[in-house]
Amino acid sequence: MSTAVFSRTLITSAFFLFIAVHAGFASGMTEDHSAGSAGSAVSDAGILKGYVHDSETGDPVVLASVYIPDLDRGSVSHDEGDFIIRNIPEGEYRIRFQHVGYESTSKNVTITRDDTTRVSVSMRPSVFRSSEVEIVARHAAEEDDITTYVERTVTGRHLRQQLGRTLAETLEDEPGMAQRSMGPAPARPVLRGLGGDRLLILEDGGRTGDLSATASDHALSIDPMTAEHIELIRGPSAIVHGSNTMGGVINVRRGQIPFDHPDHIHWSGSLQGESVNRGMSGGFRAFGPVDTSLPFSGRSLSFTDRMAFRFDFSGRHTSDMDTPAGSLVNTDITTLNASLGLSYIDDWGVIGFSGNILDSKYGVPGGEGIAEAHPNGVDIEMFRRYLDGRARFNFSDSWARRLDVRWNYSYYFHRELEKPDDPDIPQPVGAEFGVLTNNIRMDLHHRNMLFFEKGLVGVWAEHRDYASGGMTFTPETIERSVAGYLFQERDFRSFNLQIALRYDYRHLSPEEAESIFLDHDITSREFHGASGSVMGSWNITSNLKLGSTITRTHRSPIIEELYSEGPHLANFSYEIGNPALTREKGWGSEVFVRWNRERMRASMAIYRNQMDNYIFPQDTGEQSPRRDDLNVFQYTENKVLMTGAELNYELLLNRSLTTGGTVSYVRGDFIDDGESFPFLVTEERENAVPLMPPLNSRLYLEYSLGSLKIGGAARLATRQSRTDEFEEPTDEYAVFDLYAQYHFSRAGALHTFSFTVENLANSEYRNHLSRIKSVMPEPGRNVKMLYRVYF
């Protein structure tokens, strides 16, 4: 590693912290604090008690979510609609209430030390689906004291209705979203035409440690079955998580480490079945107190009201997927996933740990009809072992509000097995990959600093050990990364301003290796650069909001792009890296508008993203030097412009009938220096970026009768003829779905049912981002049923 550059990065990180501390204590001197030292931990706390009821009937609302974003803590209402949250530091808070079938609502409360605050909350039944989808939310895994721009939050009945086999399938109907696939298992989300390493996917705010961003056949190590909700984050809040977030951030929140002590055990169970692959899946979650005591010095130390646990388990098994053209052989999936988290909660903060194990085996289809695929397909076995440790220290009467420390460890391994003609013959290993990842992150949340009212400063560091085997010749590589960042925010009555700055350094050190196929020697590389984002949003009226975002991103080439060499059978390619690649730099801009009336809700965004040195694997059309059945894909770089627009709306036709929909468009072009493009270009050009989704839309009509909701939806897409040289076009399509949802409460439990018929007419259509679209269409008619119960 270059000592000079590494030192500059550490100095930059220290500079962020120095400015924060200097400005913070300077502004803190002007404040009149209560008794107590500036850095003292919280010593006194209050209690919040309340009652949640239906605004129309007055009946108690059972199992309503009660959440305090500023503390990342919460509870649920019980049989009589009552709830209690203990050990809340003194101060003013905004409490958020959510429940399936009701509009989300918030209430401001003041907590007094050594006292109990009581509230009564009425919740109004909702017809709008988006009542469970927040546009701007005060919550994202690590920065709960700042206003995080959450483009969408998929939760509640919306999440249950969309719940699919993978995260990509679950989010496919969201605006701007598509899915890259090579069969059902390795599908991965693509947002605004950007996927892979340009779309950061997090689990409870931490990186997953898998290889899903590197190749189309690599599956994501997240099963959505036990997700509490899924956040799509853009703008300055995304820069806090990484420098390469032009596409945004997807955060799957599971709440593995409890941050609140419940008064009793809560649990939920799920069971899902579907016909298109004869699949079954199930999940179980439990969250509750740990009431125990330990002997110490001749007396007992009680941890009652201080410790909490969370446990979840999920399993999934499917057979080969059916399509209108027949069964897609070797697309079965078997996955087991389990997690356990434990935390100690006190007035001063929280300390907790969790562990997760995931084992999965899935198939990647093959056959003579799929160009360059293995004749019998490839089986992939993968597992991940994941440890997460978190500590939170609350401060009162000081400029610093909270310090969050997080450590993640991940051990990921997968191997790709060729399927021989004789099933009794052992499967040869085509490729195998292993990654050991350690990272640590520290965020200091603060109050006034210079011009801003609140924000955070932080540092992040990661050590990654990569190795490969089988027929691949990518060298073992050690990767070290470090970053410093800050996020600041200020409200001006009707105007909100957010900024984020980040500086990253990455060093890659490959094992000594020789290659006759790479154009350059395999040597160590280092990359460093700045990224940042500014967002302003203006509440023009109580119903209309206008905003704009400007983002600068920095992305270093990843190991596979620099050093890959060898056949990748499951990816239908012979991959050759480019050790001379330079860092990718991007500028992005977006203008958005939000309209919210009693009978209509709508949002629209237009955006322009330009990236210099955009890295991608290009099909050369040449056969590989080692295997004449595979084409060579050479990593290269070019200048890219992506422009697009999104529309999302809901309209209440009457008390029971709602209609809505989304429209998404993105266009990608390779451009030369100095070439100018209008915002939306309509004429055909030959320099199209490969694998761009076509213009697409989803429209629905929904009828509500109490707890019952019945609806129909249409998924539409135009023909995609703007393709790369070796890419095939896809035709337009219209696919129709039906769905129904019902819920009821009985004996302190909430029972929910979701029934869906996808592709009602068994239409044959193809996903343009599928690597096997030339041979097999998308799934045929699929009948799905999901039952979920909450206690």
N, C-alpha and C positions, 0 to 999 in steps of 0.2 A: 504494500500500500504506500502511496506517495505521502511522506510525512508532511510536506508543505500543504498539500490540499486537505489532508485529514485535519491538520491543525487549523486551517482556515474554517473548516466546517465546525469544529468545536468552538472556535472563537465566535463564529456567527451565532451558534446556539447560546453561548454564554452572553453574547450581546443582547439577544432577545430577553433573557432572564434579567440581565442587569438593568435594561431600560424599564422592564416591568416593575422590578423591585424599587428602583430609584423613583420612578414616577408615582408608583403606588404609595410609598411612604410619604412622598411629598404631598400628594393629595390627601392622604390620610391624616396629616397634621392639621388640616383645616376642618376635620370632622369632630363633632362632639360625641365621643364614645361613652358608653356606660362604664361602670366600674369594671375593672378587670384589665389585665395586660393585653397588649395588642395581639400577641400570638397565642393567647391561651386557648385551649380546647374547650368545646362546649361542656359546661358543667351542670346546667339546669335545663329542663325541658318541660313541655306541656303535653296535654292529651287532647286529641280531637275525637269527638263522638258525634254521630249523626244518624239521620233517618232518611231513606230514599223511598219515594212513593210515586205512583202513576198520577200524572196531572189530570187525567180525565176520570179515572175511577177511584182514586185515593188508595188503591191497594198497594201494599208494599212491593217494591221491586227487589226480587231475590237475585243474588249473585251479580249485582252491579259492580263494575270495576271502579274503585276510588283511588285516584292516583295523584301524587304530589311530584310534578316534574322537577322542581328545584332540588329535591332530595333523592329522586329516583326511588321512591318508596310508595307503597300503596297497600290496599286491602280490598275486601269484597263485602257486600252487604249480606246479611243472614236471613233466616226465615221470616223475621218480622221487618225486614228492610233496614235493620240497624247495623252499624259498623263502628269500629274503634281503631285508632292508630295511636300508639304510645311513643314516648321519647322523641317528640318533635322539638327541635331547637326553637327558641323564642324568635318571632319574626312574623312577617306578612307573607302569605303564600296564596297561590292560585290552585285550587283543587279541581281536578278533572273527573267527570263521571261519565261512564260509558256502559252500554248494555245492548245486546242484540235486539233489534226492533225498536230502539229508541234513539232520538237525536242526542248526540253528545252535548253535554253542558258543562259549564265551569262556574266556580264560586270562589270569591276572595274571602279569606279568613285571616284573623290575627291570632297567633298563638302566644299566650302569656306563660312565663315560666311558673312551674308549680301550680298550674291551674288547668281546668278542663274547658275547652271551647266546644259548644254544641251548635250544630247546623241542621236544617231541614231542607231537603232538596227534592224538587218535583221534576220528573222526566217526562217529556212529551213523546208519545208514539210517533214513529217516523214512517213515511212512505218512500222518501228519497233513499236510494242505495248509498249515496255518498255521505250520508250522515255518519258513516263509520270510516270515512276517508278524509283525513285532514290535509289541507294544503300547506299551512304553516303550523308546525307543532313545536312545543317547547320540550323536545325530547330527542336525544340521539345518544347512543350508548355512553359516550365519555363526556359530553359537554352539556350536561343537563341545566347549567345555569345560563346558557346562552340560547338565543332563538335560532334553532336549527331549521334551515329551509328544507323541509321534507316535501318533495314534489307530490308524492302520494304515500299513504299508509294503507296497506291491505290488511284488514283485520276482520274479526267477527264473522258475520254471515257471508260477507263478500269473500273472505278467505276460504270459508268452508265450501262455497259454491265453486270457486276456481281451483280448489286443491287438486293437484295433479301428481304424476309420478315423480316429477322433478321440479326444481325451482323454476326453470325456464318455462315449463308447461303451466305452472301455477300463475306466472306473471304474463303470459302471452297476450292476454286481452287488454293489458294496460296500454295507455297511449305511448307511442314511440317504441314499443317493445316487440322484439321478434326472438326467434330461437334458432341457434346453430345446432345442427344435429347430424348424427350418423347412425340413426336408430334411436329408440326411446331413451336408453340409459344415459348416454353421454351428452344429452342436450344441455346447452348453456345459454343464458340470456344474452341478447344483443340489444343495446339501447341506442337509438338514433344512429344506427349503422355501425356502432362501435362495440366491439366485444373483446374477448381475450384479456390481455393485460391492460387494456384501456378502460375496462369496466371493472372497478374494484368490488369484490364481493366479500362481505364480512359476516361473521357469526358472533352475535353479542358484542359487536364493535371490534373483534379481533380477526386477524387474517387466518384463512383456513389451513394454510400449509400444504395444500394439494397441488396438482399439476394441471388442473382443468383449464387454465388460461393458456396453455402452451400448445395444445393439439385438439382436433375435433373429436378424437376417440377417447379423450380423457374425461372421466365423469367428475362432477362436483361432489365433494364429501359432505353435503348437507341434504338431509331428508326433510322436506317441508311438513311432514306429518305432525311433528311436535312444535312447530313454530307458533309463537303467540301472535306476532304480527311481523310484517315485512315492510321496510322503509326504503323509499327511493329518494336519495339525497343528491342535491346539486348545489352549485354556488360555492361561496366561501367555506361553508360547513364541510364540503367534500374535500377541500384542500387540507383540512386538519388531518384527514385520514391518509392522504397520499398525494404525490405530485402528478401522477398519471391518471387523473380523474376527469378527463374531457368527457367521457361517456357518463360519468356520475358514479355514485356509490349505491350498492344494494346491501342493506343491513338486515339480516334475519335475526330477529330477537327471540330468544328462548328463555332468557332470565335464568341461566344456569346457576349463577351464584346469587342467593337471596340477599336483598338489601333491606328487607323489612321482616319483622318478627310477627307472624300471624298468631291469632289466638287459638286456632285449632287447625287440624289437617284439612287441606282442600285437595281434591283430586279430580281428574277427568279421564275419560276413556274414549277411544275412537275405533271404529271399524268401518272399512271401506272395501267395496267390491266393484269390479268392472268387467264387462263382457268381452271387450275387444281383444283381451289377452288372457282371459280367465284369471284375472289377478285378484289377490287379496292383500290387504295391508291393515295394520292396526297399531295403535299407540296408547300409551298410558303415561300420565303425569301425576305427581304428588308433590305437594308443597306444604310444609308445616313446621311447628316448633320442635325443638329438641330439648326435652325436659330431663335434665340429668344433673348429677353432682359427682365431684371427685374428691377423694380424701387428700388432705394437704396439711402437714404439721399437726396431726392429731385432730383435725376438724374437717368438716365437709364444706367444699366450695360449690355453691349452686350456680348452674348456668341457666336456670329457668328464666324465661323472658329475655334471654340473651342470644340463644343459638337457634338457627333455622336450617332446614335442609330442603333440597329439591332433587327429585329423581324422575327420570323419564326413560322410556323404552319404546322402540318402534321396530317393526318388522315388515318386510314387503317381499312378496313372491309373485312373479308373473310368468306366463308362458310366452311363446312367440306371438307377435302382434299380427292381427288380421287386417288386411286392406281390401278394397274393392277388386284388386287384381290378384288376390290370393294371400297366403300367409307369408310374412317376411321372416324367413328362417334365421335362427340364431339371434333373436332379440329378447331372450328371456332375461329376467333380473331376479336376484336374490340378495337382500340387504338386511342386516341387523345393526341396530344402533342403540347404545345405552349411555346414560350420563348420570353422574351423582355430584351434587354440589353441597357444600357445607359452609356456613358463615357464622361469625360472632359479631353481634350488633350491640353497640353501646352508644351513649350520648356523644362520645368523641368521634365516632365513625364506625367503620365496618372493616373486617378482614375476612377473606373467604378464599376457598379453593374449590375447584371442580375438576373432574376427569371424564373423558369421553372415549369410547371405543366404537369404531365403525368397521364392519367387515362386509364386503360386497363382491359379488361375481355377476358379470353381465356379458352379453354377447354383442359383437359387432358383425353385422351381416356381411356375407361374401357371395360368391357365385360367379359363374361365367358372364352373366349379364352386367355385372358391375365392373366397369373398367378398372384394371390394376388392383382389384381386390383379391384376397386369398380365395381359392375355389370353394372352401368350406367355411369361411369366416374365421374369426379370431375370438377367443374367450379371454376376458380380462379379469384377473383377480386383484383386488385392492384392499388395503386396510389402512387405518389411521389410528394412532394413539395420541390423545390431545390432553394437555394439562393447562389449567388456567388459574392464575393466582391474582387476586385483586385486594388492594387496601385503599381505604378512603378515610381521610382525616379532616373533620370539620373544624372550622375556626369561628370564634365569635369575637365581636368588638375589634375587628382588625380589617386591614385592607384585603388580606387574603381570605377568601371564602372557603376554599376547599383544596386539598391536594389529593389527586388520584394517582395511584401507582399500579401498573399492570405488567404481569409477566406471562408469556405464552411459550409453551413447548409443544412441538409437533413432530411425530415420527410417522412419515408417510412412505408406503411402499406399494408398487403394483407391478405385475408382470403380464405380458401378452403372450398367450399360448396359441400356436397354430393348431387347427383341427385337421388331423390326418383323415384319409379316406376310410381307414379301418379304425373304428372306435376303440378297439382293444389295444391299440398302439399308444404308448404314452405321448402326450402332447409336447412337442418341442417348444422351447422358449424362444420366441422371436425377439423380444425386447423386455427389459426390466429396468425400473427406475426406483431410486430411493432418495428421500430428502429428509434431512434433520434440520429443524428450524428452531431457533431461540430468538425471542425478541422481548424488549422491555420498553415501556412507555410511561412517561410522567407528565401529568397535566396539572398546572396550578391555575385554579379559577380565582378571579379577583374582582374587586369593585373598580372604582374610578381610576383611570389611567390616562393622563394627558387629556385629550379631547373626548375620550370614550367613557361610557358609563360602566361597562363590564366587559369581560372577555376571559381569555386564557392564554397562557404561554406554555410550551411543552417541548420535550425532546423525545426522540424515538431512535432505537438502535436494534439491529438485527444481524444475526450470524446464521448463515445457511450453508449446509454441506450437501452437495448434489453428486450423485453417482448414477451410472447407467451400465447395463450389461446386455447379454444376448448378442444379437447381430448389429447393435448400434455401436458406434465408435466415438460418441461424444465423450470428451475427457471428464474425469472427476474434477469438480470445480468448487472452490471455497468462495463464497460471496459475503462481503461485509458491507453493511449500510448504516448510515447515521443521518439524522435529520433534526432540524430545529424549526419551530413554527409558532405562529401566534394568530389569534382570532380576536377581533375587537368589534364592539357594537355600540350604537347609540340611537336612541329614539328621540325624534323631534315631533311630538304630538302625532301628526298624521303621517310622518315620514320616518322610515327605518333605514339605517345605514349599517352595512356589515363589510368588513374587510378581513382578508386572511393573507399571510405571507408565509413562505416555506422555503427552506434551502436544504437540498439533499446531496449526499455523497455516496457513491457506490463503487466498490472495488471487487473485481472478479479475477481470481487467480486459478487458472486451469492447471491440471497436472501436465507435466511435459509430455508432448505427443507430436508425432509427425504425421503429415497428411499429404497425399498426392492429389487430392481432389479439391481441397480448399485453395482459393487464389492467394491467400496470405498466410503467413506463419501464425501458429496458435501461440499467442502471448497474453500476458496479463493486460487487463484494460481497466481504466477508471473513468468515471463520469461524475459530473457535479453540475448543478444548476439551480436556478431559482424558479419558483412558481408562485402564483398569487391569484386572488379573485376579489372583485368589488361588486356588491349588489346593493341597489337602492330600490325600495318599494314605497309607493305613495298611496295612501287611502284617500282617493279623491272624494268619495262619499262613503257612507256606512255600507254601501252595497257594491262599490266599484273600487278595485285595486289595480294599479299599474306599476310595473317594475321592469328593471333591466339588470343584466349581469354581464360583466366582462371578466374573462378568465385567461390566465397564462399558465400553460402546463409544461412540464419537463418530464420526459420519459427516457430512461436508459435502456439500451438493448438488453434482452434477457439471455440467459445461458444458451438456450436452444437456438436463438437467432444468430448468435456469434459462432458457436462451436459445433453445431449438429453435423453429423456425417453418418449416413447409413440408411438402410431400409427401415421404413416404419409401416409395416404391413397393415396394421389396424387403421392407419390413416391414409392408406392407398397411395403412398408416396415414397420416393427416395429423397431424403432431406439433406441439403447441404447449406451450412451456415456461411456467414460472412464476417470474419474477425475484424474487418475494417469499418464496420457500421459505425455511424456517429449517433449522437443523442437526438431524440425526436423533440422538436419544439412546436408548440401549438398556441394559437390565439382563438378564443371562442367568444362569441357575443350572443345575447339572447334578449328578446323583449317579450314580456308576457302580460296578460290582462286577466283578471278574475272578476266575475259578475255573480252576485249572490242575492237573489230575491226569494220571497216566500214561495213562489211557484216555479222558479227557474234558477238553475245554477249552471254556469258555463265558465270555461277557461280556454285560452288560446295562447300559443307561443310560436314565435318564429326565431330561427337560430342560424348562425353561420360559424362553422368551425374550419379553420385552416391549419394544417400541420406540415411543417417542413421536415424532410427526412423521414416520412411515414414508412415504417418497416412492414413488409409483408412477404409471404412466400409466393413466388411467381412460378407458375408452370412453364417450364422452358420448352415443352413439347419434345424433349429429347429423352431417350431411354437411359436408364442409370448404368454406370460402368460395371456394377456388380450383379444387377438383376435386370434382365431385359424385359421383365413384365411390369416394371415400375417406371413411371416418368420422374424426371429430376425436378424437384422444387427447390429453387435457389432463393435464399433470403436476399432481398434488395431493398432500396429505399427510393422514395420519390416525394414530390410535393403534391399534397392532396387538399381539395376544397370540398367540404360537405355542407350543404344547405338543406333546410327542411322546415316543416311546420307541423303543429299538432293542434287538434281541437277536441274538447271533451265537454259534453253538455248533458243535463237532465232537465226534463220538463214535466211538471205535475199537471196532467190533463184534467183530472178531477180528484176527489178525495181518495179514490181507490186505484186509479190508473196512472202509470208513470211511463214515460218513454225517455230514451237517452241513447248516447252513442259516442264513439271516438272516431277520429280520422287522423291518420299519420302518413307523413311523406318525408322521405330523405333522398337526396341525390348526391352521389360521390363522383368527383372528377379528378384525374391526374392533370396537373396544370404545370406550365412552364413559368419560369421567372418573368414577371412583367405582364403575364396574360391576365386579362380582366374578365370577370364573369358577373352577370346580373345576379340578383338574389336567387331567383328561380329561373333556371334555363329550361326551355321547352324543346329546343331542337335536338335532334339525335347527334351524338358525338361518339367517336370511336375510342376515346380515352377514359372509359368508365372504370371506376374502382370495382373489383370483383366482390361478389356476395353482398350486394345491396338489396334490402327488402323492397318490394314494390309498394306503390300507393295502396293502402289498405284501410279498412274501416270495420267497425263492429256496431251494429244497431240492435236495440232491444225494446220490447214492450212488456210491461210487468203489471199484473193485477194483484192487489192486496186486499185480503179480507181477514182482519184481525191478525192472528198469528200465522196465517197461511199466505204464501206468495207464490204465484204461478206466472211464468213468463216464457217468451220466445226470443231468440236472438239470431241474427244473420251475420256471418263473417264473410267479408268481401275483399277481394284483391284484384288489381288490374294486371295485365300482362307485363312481365319484366323482360324487356328485350335489350336493355342497356347492359351488356355483358362484356367481360374480358375476352381475350382472344380464344382461350380454351374453355370458356364457360358456356353452358347451355341456357337458353331462355326458358321461361316457364309461362304457361297460359294463365288467363284470368280465371277466377273461380267465385262461386257463391255457395256457402255451406250454412245449413240451418240447424239450430239447437233448440231444445225445449228443457225447461227446468222447473222445479217446484221445491219450496222450503216450508218447513213447519216446525214450530217449537212450542213447548208447554212446560210449566213448572209443577212439580208434585213432590211432596215429602222432602222439601229442601233441596231438590235437584232440578237442574235445567236440562231438558231433553231436546235435542235438535236433530232434524232429519233433512237431508239434502238429496234430491233425486234429479238426475240429469240424463238427457239423451243427446249425445253429441253426433254430428253428421247424420241427421235424421234420415235423409234420403240416400245414405250410403254413397255419396258422390265421390268421384275420383278427382283428386286435386293434389298439387305438389307444392311443397315448401321450397322457395328459391334458395334458402340457406342450407338445404339438406345436401350432403355429399352423395346420397344415393337416389336423388330425385329422378335420374334418367331411367331407372329400372323400376322403382317401387314408389307408389303414391303414399300419401299420409293415411293415418288410421281410418278404417271404415266406421260403420255405425257402432256406437259405444254406449251402453247403458251403465250408468254409475249410480251407486247408492252410498251415502255417508251417514252414519249415525254417531253422534257425539253427545256424551252426558257429562255435566259438570256438577260436582258436589262441593 
